[in-house]
Amino acid sequence: MLLAIDVGNTNIVLGAIEGQTLLATWRLRTERNITVDELGLLVRGLFETQDLRFSNVRDVIVSCVVPPMLNTIEEFSQKYVGREALVVGPGIKTGMPIYYDNPKEVGADRIVNAVAAYEKHKRAMVIVDFGTATTFDYVSAKGEYMGGAIAPGLSISAEALFQKASKLPRVEIFARPKRTVAKDTIGSMNAGLVYGYVGLVDGLVNRIKAEVGTDIIVIATGGLAPLIASESAAINEVDPDLTLAGLRIIYERNRQVRDGG
């Protein structure tokens, strides 16, 4: 069994994978100060909730955009799985050329998503990942990572509004606003945040389409993807497990070398 771990600034997503089958997924809040043993106990407990045996985990692959947590994940893998974790980064085989001025600057999660989406669709595409930041990544019809755009995430946009406007409350974004012309403050904020963000997404995707001059499919992933996709004219598909699928694919592409073959 493979344990795939994607460490983001807000959440950690874990997946238990057997062959090509995703057996279970979990989403945790990112705790930068978690210890190796706390993480070990937590992950073991998660496996038990799904009637899975953690002792069946034979390897770990991780993508991480939170540098302070990478050592913790690597030590966890050594101590609790008995193997050095495969870390997505420079030198790893992804099967995707990266045409970025400095490829080391590209977040591991962006490459992982691009690999998974292209493996599935084999065409030009944009992947929109709704995380702490929202990323827009363009992959060519030849499967080349060409670059993209980064915007403030919806949740941190809402938090900034609360922190900088003294009379506005903190709001949680869970559902489609009832109306655009709202009759109360929270409703007005929800309408502005959600529908304003839909406009941001559709506007950026349309600009990318015009710039690359080719027909593309738009794949969305991340926690708020279903909400925004339900209102977006640009998004064609939501894939909540895209990152975990990409980690599995990259693991398979490195498995022979990793096993000493």
Secondary structure, 3 states (H helix, E strand, C coil): CEEEEEECCCEEEEEEEECCEEEEEEEEECCCCCCHHHHHHHHHHHHHHCCCCHHHCCEEEEEECCHHHHHHHHHHHHHHHCCCCEECCCCCCCCCCECCCCHHHCCHHHHHHHHHHHHHHCCCEEEEEECCEEEEEEECCCCCEEEEEEEECHHHHHHHHHHHCCCCCCCCCCCCCCCCCCCCHHHHHHHHHHHHHHHHHHHHHHHHHHHHCCCCEEEEEECCHHHHHCCCCCCCEECCCHHHHHHHHHHHHHHHHHCCC
